[in-house]
């Protein structure tokens, strides 16, 4: 590993519901990749591979791949049911 970085993501917890935002995760992923590259002192054209890891969650997208709320709040940004959610 020549460089690494991490960026926090937002998590909402209400009752037994635990939700996240796919838009927020994508933005954090892009930021972490850029920061990891800066930390590596490697030129972008020299990169041969990038690794990602994640827990199992359910991402809900609708028409045109837009987020669909899974939340009691109907907030479309809250479109991921996280693995620790117990509403099933």
N, C-alpha and C positions, 0 to 999 in steps of 0.2 A: 504494500500500500504506500503510495507516494504522497497522497494527500487525502484528507477527509474533512468533513464539516457536518454539523447538524443544525437544524432550525426548528424551533418549537412550533407546534400546531395547536389550534384551538380545539378544545373539547367541551361540550355541554353535558351536564349531568342533571337530570330532573327525575325524581322518583326512581324507578328502575330503568330509565331510559338513558343511554349514553350515545351521543351523536357527534359527528364531525362534518367538515365541509370538504368536498372533493376539490373545489376551487382553492381553498386555503392550503390543502395538501400539495396541490400542483405548484402553487406559488412558492411554498416552502422548499419543495424539491428543486425547483429551478434556482432558487437562491443558494441552497446548499451545494449544488453542482458547481456553480460559479465560484463560491467561496472555497470549495475543495480544490478546484483547479488553481486558484490563486495561491493556496497554501502549499501546493505541490511543487511550484517552480518548474512546471512542465508546460510546454507550448501546447495549445489545443490540438494541433495537427499531429502531435506525438501520442495522443491518447488512443489506446487500443481497446479499452473496455471500461465500463462503469458498472458497479454492483449496487443493487437496491435490496432492501429487506422490509417486509411489512407483515403485520398480523392479519388474520382473515377478518374481513368486514364486508358489509353489503352496501354497495354504492348504487343509488337509485337515480337514473337519468330518464328523461322523457323525450318528447319530440325535439328534434334538432340537437340531441345530446345535452339539453339543458337540465340543471338540477331540479329534482322533485323533492319536496319536503317529506321527511319521515317523522317530523316533529309535531307535537301537540300545538306548538306555536305557529305552525304553517310557514315558518321561515325557510325559504328555498335553499338557503346556504347550508342548512342542516339536513344534508341528503345522504348521510352515511350512518348506518346502524353499526356500532362498534361491537367487536367480539364479546365484550363484557356486558352488553345490554341483555336484560332478562325479560323482555316483553313477549318472547316466543312462547 
